[in-house]
Amino acid sequence: MVLKFFKKDRAGADKAGGDGAAAAMFKRDPKKARPWFERARTVADTRNYDYAIECFLNGLKHDLDNLDMHEALHEVAMKRKLNGGKPAGFTERFFGGGKTPVEKLLHAELLWAKDPTNPSLMLAVMERLVELDEQSEELHLAEVAWWVGSQILETAGAQKKPGKATWVRTMELFEAVGAYDKAIEACRRALQLTDSDAELLRKFKDLQATDTMTRARYGEGSQESVKDIDKQRDLDQQDQIARTGSAQEELVARRRAEYEEDPQDVDRAQKLINTLLESDQKEYEDEAVRILNDIWQQTGQYRHKMRIGDVKIRQFNRSLRELRDRLTKQPDDEQARKKFNEIARQQIQFELGEYKERVKNYPTDMALRFHLGRRLYAAKQIDEAIAEFQQARSDPKHRAQSLLYLGRCYATKGWLDESLDALREAIEVHPNTSDRPGLEMRYELMDSLERSAREHRNIEQAREAQKIASDILQTDINYRDIRDRLDKIRSLVQELEGAESSQ
């Protein structure tokens, strides 16, 4: 997971009930938290999900900003729901909420855990997290708020239930933690639910400008809204030019010095890591990996290990891109071709191991299962890929693509009936026939229909394949080999019709 937000500078901010109160209401003690987390995992394995949720919350009382444990709690909550768990009752919802901000947050998270796909409960948790994050420098809850907000975008968005007010509030909370890219997405969804809202449209443009400027300055400088988007783009270009060469090195040096003053400061470490990775230079990336590895070893929080994997995947991609460019210019360079094939093989093996480990750590994350399935398919481990895609299709966000891959996998195995079923369902889930995924789904369906028609001498399947091929050609005549395929399928139809008429 690569977090893309910029925690705001609270220096000089009004902190009535802030740092002092936060210190009084919460004292971090990971040693006290650890037995609760271990017990939570143990009882979750016995399907005692309610007690597991209680144990996670008891652990979070002592380690509130441990994102891994918030994620683990959510995984248990989803298992509970899939096993028929009911939402919290009236007494649990309206009593026992606690008095301090920490107690109120944990109560909100308890209610969410009992009903983990409820957008309003997610929003309540996010509001509590942002409130606490703004009150205290000691707590680092912006990351957790970012994660909860992402759940709103993914889960609630798939349900198509939230109204405009939910998306506007989500936008405001993302903005509060500096997650401008996510705030833009929430704002976009709010705009989709209204015919005209000039104020919200202005807010959308302001967020775009602020996001552009913030990214360009690595979290430094003004955070105010910029009304004139064209002017902001000019400023952005100037900032990017200024950051090249020695300016970039100076920024890295400054971030490194800040980090070395206090290596335990999470915000400083994240700023240095982000700056190193934005450089897109292997030397800086390797330094970022070393810091991430230190943090992972110290905290045991798996998300840092995942980010190391993301960096290494990016390095593989860059190496392959450079070799591909070289081969484009010199197609007869056999040494470059061999190197390309070897690095591609290494990348597949690395990503296979990486995503297997991620799925092991987050077994209920269907997005990870989808990505693992893609790697297994690329490695021609078809049976294993089928198992992952069959689970991943339960995720609305990846359902259509999982069904597409299932259709391909079944066709590879020669299971054409199953392939046809999966591909028809994929097209039903993804009704847009003219975009790239829609074309892929119809092409694969056409292919399986043609194969089945040839194997079973089925005239109806051949005609259906011809109709689909014709539709694809009329949408995009240059799509893959569609002209040749249509000609071959037409010949098949004529052959089968001739055989039918001669009987």
Secondary structure as GFF3:
##gff-version 3
##sequence-region A 1 503
A	DSSP	alpha_helix	19	25	.	.	.	ID=ss1
A	DSSP	alpha_helix	30	45	.	.	.	ID=ss2
A	DSSP	alpha_helix	49	60	.	.	.	ID=ss3
A	DSSP	alpha_helix	67	82	.	.	.	ID=ss4
A	DSSP	alpha_helix	90	94	.	.	.	ID=ss5
A	DSSP	alpha_helix	101	114	.	.	.	ID=ss6
A	DSSP	alpha_helix	119	135	.	.	.	ID=ss7
A	DSSP	alpha_helix	142	151	.	.	.	ID=ss8
A	DSSP	pi_helix	152	156	.	.	.	ID=ss9
A	DSSP	alpha_helix	157	159	.	.	.	ID=ss10
A	DSSP	alpha_helix	164	176	.	.	.	ID=ss11
A	DSSP	alpha_helix	180	191	.	.	.	ID=ss12
A	DSSP	alpha_helix	198	216	.	.	.	ID=ss13
A	DSSP	alpha_helix	229	242	.	.	.	ID=ss14
A	DSSP	alpha_helix	246	261	.	.	.	ID=ss15
A	DSSP	alpha_helix	266	278	.	.	.	ID=ss16
A	DSSP	alpha_helix	282	299	.	.	.	ID=ss17
A	DSSP	alpha_helix	302	329	.	.	.	ID=ss18
A	DSSP	alpha_helix	334	361	.	.	.	ID=ss19
A	DSSP	alpha_helix	366	378	.	.	.	ID=ss20
A	DSSP	alpha_helix	382	392	.	.	.	ID=ss21
A	DSSP	alpha_helix	399	413	.	.	.	ID=ss22
A	DSSP	alpha_helix	416	429	.	.	.	ID=ss23
A	DSSP	alpha_helix	436	456	.	.	.	ID=ss24
A	DSSP	alpha_helix	459	475	.	.	.	ID=ss25
A	DSSP	alpha_helix	482	501	.	.	.	ID=ss26
###
